[in-house]
Amino acid sequence: MKPWKILASEQTFKDRFISLRTDRCQRADGHIIPTYHILEQTEWVTVIPITDAGNIVLIEEYRHGAAEITIGLPGGVSNPGETDFKAAASRELVEETGYVCREMIAVGRAYANWAWQDNQVTYYLGLGARQSGQQDLDPNEEIRPFEMPYSEFLDYEQLTHQHSLHAAALFYAERYFRRHPDKLPPAL
């Protein structure tokens, strides 16, 4: 098995958040894939913010793709060309929740959807989360931050709507805590 050869590539849509590229590809066995669409996006960040009291900071927000009001983790997109994902994660946390963390630890990185997206998500465990100010929401955002005991959020399947990237965040957080039990908040 070998990577596909790109015979032609065309950008079929672009705005400041997303680009759609359509490739014509050829497999090593000669088979032609006439159209294969790739979503080109900036890198994403997701924060798992935990207070010293053992609560996780979550957000409630309407998500139009699902047409549902959801509960999830704070995060978002990095700016085009931005490579300091820790700063992006801290910025997104403050903007969406008004919280800051004493310590931000990179705990994982994964492709958002490697079948047809080119971006990755970097996960940060935020320790010592505390409210420090007001939200600074984008015009399209309507977000309600709240705290929940981390142990309850670990029972992830109890949520009505689940996000695969947030389930992955819990995996990375739990793996980190197993390797670094000294970093567990005292309440956990």
N, C-alpha and C positions, 0 to 999 in steps of 0.2 A: 504494500500500500504506500502511495506517495501523495503529497499535496497536489491539489488540482492546479492546472495551469490556467491562468486567466488569459483568455484570447481577446477579450474586449471588456471595457469597463466604462460605464456612463453614470454620472451623477444625475438622478432623475428628480430629486427634490432636495432643497436645502433651506433651513432657516437658522436662527441663532442657537436652537436647542438640538436639532436633529438633522441628519442628512440620510437620504436613501440612495444607495449605490446599486446599480444593476450590472451584474457581471455575466459574461458568457464564458463558460469554463470547459475544460477538457480533463477527464480523468486519465490516469496512466495507461489504462487499457484502450484508450481512444474514444470512449463514450463522451458525447457532447452534452453538456447541461446548457440549454439555450438561454435560460434566464434564471439567475439566482440573486435574490435581493438581500442586501446587507444594510442594517440600520447602523449608521456611524454616529456614535454619541460620545460626549465627554465622559470622563471617569466619574463614578458615583462614590459617595461615602455614606456609611450607615453608622450610627452611634448607639451603643448599649450603655446609657448613662445610669449609674447606680449611686444612690445616696448612701451616706454612712449608716443610716437607719435601716438599710437593706431593701429600699424601694427602688424600682426601676421607673424612670421617667418615660412616659409614653405620650403619644399624640392621637387624638381623635380627629378625623378629617374625612371629608367626602372625597372619594376617588372615582373620577368620571369613567375610567376604563372598566371598572367593576360596577359602576352605577350604584355604589354602596357607601355608607358611612362606615369607616374602618378604624380599627385600633392598631397602631404600629409603632415602630421606632422612628426617631427623628433622623433626618439625613437628606441628601439631595445630590445635585450635580456639582462637579467642580467647574470652575470657569475655564473657557477654552485656553489651552496652553498651561494651565495651572498644574504644578507637580507637587506642591506641598499639601498633600491630602490631609494631614493632621490639622493644618490651619483651616482647610475647607470643612472638615468635620466639626471643628470648634465653632466656626462661623455659622454653619447650618444649625447646630444645636442651640446657639443663642438666638438666632433669627426665629426658629420655630417654637422655642419653649421659654426663652428668657433665662435658661439655666447655663451654668458653666461647670466645668469639672476641674478638680485639683490636679488630676493626672489623666492623660489620654494615652492609651496603649494600643498600638496596632496589633490586632489579634488574628487577622486573616485577610485574604484577598482571593476573589474568585470571579470568573466571567459571569456577567448577568444572564446571558443566554448565548452560549457559544455556537449555536446552530445558525443564528442570523443577526447577532449583534457583535460589535467589535470592542465594546467597553467592558471594564471590570469594576467591581465594587470592592472598596477597601473598608474593613470593619475596624472600629475603634471601641474599646472598652473604656468608658469614662468613669473613673472612680472619684468619690467625693462630690457627686453632683449636688448643686445647690442653686436655688433661685437667686439671681443677682440683678435682674432688671426686667424690662418689658420685651415682649416679642417684637420682631421687626419683619412682618410678613410681606411677601410679594403681593401685588394686587389680586392675583388669582387665588391666594391662600386664605382659608378660614380654618384655623387649627385651634383645638382646645388641648393644652398640655395637662397631664395629671400624673399622679404617682400610684403605683400598684406594688404590693409586695413582690419582690423578684421571684420568690417561690411560687406564687400564683401564676405569673407569666410563664414560668417553666412548664406549666401544665397547658402548653400552647394549643393543644387540640380542643380545649374548652372554648376558644374564641370562635365566634360565628364565622368570621372571615379571616383566612390565614394567608400570609404572604411567604412564598418560598424563600426569598432572600432574608426575611426576618427570622425564619426558622433556622437558616444557616448561621445567622448572627448568634443565636442561642448556642448552637454547636460550638462556634469559635469561643464564645465567652466561657462555656463550661469546660472546654478543653484547656483554656488558659488557667482557670481556677484549679483544675486538677494538677497542672504542672507547677502552679504558684499558689499553694493554699494560704501562704502568708499574706496574699493580696485580697483575700476575702474580706468584705466589710464585716466588722465585729457582729453586726446583727444577723449575718448569714451563718 
